[in-house]
Amino acid sequence: MRVLGVDPGLTRCGVGVVEGTAGRPLTMLGVGVVRTPADADIGVRLVGIERGLEEWIDRFQPELVAVERVFSQHNVRTVMGTAQASAVAMLCAARRGLPVALHTPSEVKAAVTGSGRADKAQVGAMVTRLLRLAEPPKPADAADALALAICHIWRAPAQNRLQQAVAQNRLQQAAASRTPKGRTP
């Protein structure tokens, strides 16, 4: 599985591509940030993020895009910018027919470090170790994007089994509701 991880942000949008499967060594294919000038108009910045993400998708041809789920922070302005960048990432993926997975920051930290309260340095250190890199990716947004991709690769098999079980249960319930009482199918 090849996953493009996106750590959304207006000034620095972290991007990282990881390939592999759960239980096997993972490979980093690319890592970086899409940057936009803080003093530019919001529309111009969003177009810049879109162009940057489109280039990453064209170059690496991911099968899925994993995006950090935006959560409420104290600074509404920051969360709005993050949400807008996140929407651009989802739009770029949807335009290509790529599935999008959303993961919370604590979910990503727990998957990569074992603790949902890990700090950025711990996440960077584990990403470095898991991908067998010489040094942690910089800036932290880039390491976070790789962590998102790793999280998804590791969690996707379990999530898929859960989704299949839920779908199977719904089918069984629907079939049972169509069967007249007192009769077995």
N, C-alpha and C positions, 0 to 999 in steps of 0.2 A: 504494500500500500504506500502510495506517495501522497504526503499531506503538506499543504502550505499552511503554516501557522501564522496568524496575524494578531499582533498586539496593537490594537488601534490607538491612535493618537494623532492630533493635528500637526504638531511640530515634528515629532518622530513617530512614525508608524513602523513598528518592528515587523520584519518578515523573515521567515525561515522555512526551509523545505527539508523534510526528513523522510527517508524511505526505509521500510522494513515491516516486520510483523511482530506481534506480541511473542515474547519468549525467545527472540533471536536478536543478535546485535543489530543496532540501528545505524544508518548512515546519513550524515548531513550532506545534502547536495548544494545548499546555498544558504547564506544568512546575510542580513543587512537591514537597512532602514530606508523608508521613503520619507524624505524630509520636505517640509514646506516652510516658507518664511513666516515668522510669527506676526509680522506687520502687514502681511498680504490680506486681501479681502477673503472672507470665509468661502465664497464660491470658488475663487481661484485656488484656494488651498484644497478644497474637496476635489476639484478637477485634477490637481497635481497628485493627490493620493490615488485617484482612479487610474490615471496614466501609469503611475508607478506599479500599482498592483496588476494592471493588465500586462505590463512587461514581465513581471514575475510569473504570471500564469502562462503567458506565451512561451517563456523560456523553459520552465520546468514541467509544464503539463501535469499538474497535480490531479489526483483522483477525487480529492476532497479539500475543503478549506475549513480549518478550525480557527474560530475567532473567540477572543476573550469576551465573555458575557459582561456587559456593562452593569455595574452595580452602583447603588446610590452612595455618593460621597458627600462630604459637607460642602464642598465647593461646587455649586450648581453649574457654573460656567465651565469648569473642567469636565464634569460629567457630560455636559451637552456636546462639547467638542469630541469627546471619546465616543459618544453614541453616534454622532454624525460620521466619524471615520469608520466605525463599526458597520454602519449601514452601507457605506460605500463598498466595503469588503464583501458584504453579503450580496450586494447588487452585482458586483463584478463576477462573483461565483455563479449567481443565478442566471446571468446573461449567457454563461457558458454551459449551463445545465449541470453544474457541479454541486453536489450536496454540501451543505454547511452544517457544521457542528458547533455549538456554543458551549464553552466550559467556563465556570467561574474561576476567579483567581485562586480561591482556596482549594478547589478541586484539582487545579493544575499543580499547585504547590504540593498537595498531598500525594499526587501520583508520582511526581518526580523526586521529592525529598522524603516522603513519609510523614510530613507534617504540613497541615493546612495553614500553619502560622509561620512558615519559613520566611526568611528575609531574602532580598534580592541576591545577596552574596551567596547564600546557600543554594538558591535555584541555579545561579550561574555556575557554581562549583559542580553541582550534580549534572547539569547539562554537559559540561566539559567532560566529566567522567563517563557519562553514558554514551556520548558520541565519540569518545576517544580523541578529543581535541587537545592541541598543545597548550591552549590558554582559553579562558572564558571569552565568549563572544562579547564585543562591546559595540554600542552601549547596552545597558541592561535590557532595553526594549527588544534588541535582537535576540538576546538569550531567552527572554520571555516568550518570544515567538516560537523558538525551537522547543521550549518546554510545552507550549500548547500543542504542537505537532506530536511530540512524544506522548503526551497525555492521551491524545486521541487514539494513536496507534495502539497503545496499551489497553485502553478502555473500550475500544470499538467492538472487539469480539464479545465481551460480556453485554454491552449495550444491545448489540444485534440479537443475541440469544434472548434477552429480556423482551425486546420489541417483538420477536417472533412468538414468544410464549404469550404475550398479551394479545397479539393478533389471533393466535390459535384459540385462546380462551373466548374472545369475542365471537369467533366463528361458531364455536360450540354452543355458546349462549344463544346466538341467533338461530341456530338449527333447533335447539331445544324449545325455543319460544314458538317455532313454526309447527312443531309436532303436536298433534291433538292429544289432550290429556287421556291417560290410560293406554296409549299406544307407544310402542318403542319404534324408533326408526329402523 
